[in-house]
Amino acid sequence: MNTQMRAWQATGGLPLAGTHSLAERTFRLGDIPSVRRLAAEFGARAGIGPARLQDFVLAVSEAAACAVASGPCTARLRLWTTGPRAFCEIHGYGNDSMMWQGPGVVRRDEAETLRRWLLHQLCDHVSVESGHGGVTVLLSMAVT
């Protein structure tokens, strides 16, 4: 696991202009608790209020679990603020969907529907793209 917190640096194609801070981490399924802690620390430092901070941490945690749940893989988490918004991007490599798999688990299409519904309830914006190269979840919410 690798964690970095630093001032803004440009990266490809995401809304980073005017970014105040950026946190990055690579993680695996067993690292989800530390991903939640990082999201909580980042959100508090970004000025997300207590009620919205809980939503932000839950959304980041769900998105992180989506990215690594279907197999042994490494994912990348990026958190940043731009103006009055906090953003989270998670990319899990090698998964062709964002569903949990395994015995005794909700069917793939049901899990995806529930997860997307939850993310849309918690966040102001949610984008999910999945394919053979993995799954990418981008979410944002107002800081204030």
C-alpha positions, 0 to 999 in steps of 0.5 A, a space after each residue: 500500500 502506498 499513500 501520498 498527500 501533496 499539493 496539486 499536480 496536473 493529471 490526465 483529464 480530470 477536473 483538477 484545475 484549482 485543486 487545493 490538495 490531493 491524496 493518492 493511495 494504492 490498495 487491496 481488499 484488505 486495506 479498505 479500513 485504511 481507505 476509510 480512515 484516509 477518506 475521513 482525514 481528507 474530508 475533515 481537512 477539506 472542510 466537509 461538515 460532520 453529516 456530509 463527512 460520514 456520507 463521503 467516507 461511506 461512498 469512498 468505502 463502497 466505491 473502493 470495495 467495488 473496485 477490488 471485490 471481484 478478485 485479487 487486484 490492486 486499485 488506485 484511490 485519488 481524493 482532491 478538492 476543487 473549489 467547493 467540491 471534494 472528488 474521489 476517483 477509484 480505479 480497480 485494475 483487471 475487474 470486468 465489473 463492479 460486483 462482488 462475486 462468490 457464494 452466498 452473495 447478492 447476484 451481480 446485477 442486484 449488487 450493482 443496482 444497490 451499490 449505484 443507488 447508494 452512491 447516488 443517494 450519498 453523492 452529488 455526482 457519480 460516474 461508473 465505468 466498467 470493462 475489461 480494463 477494470 472499473 473506475 468510479 468518480 464521485 463528488 460532493 459539495 464541501 459546504 
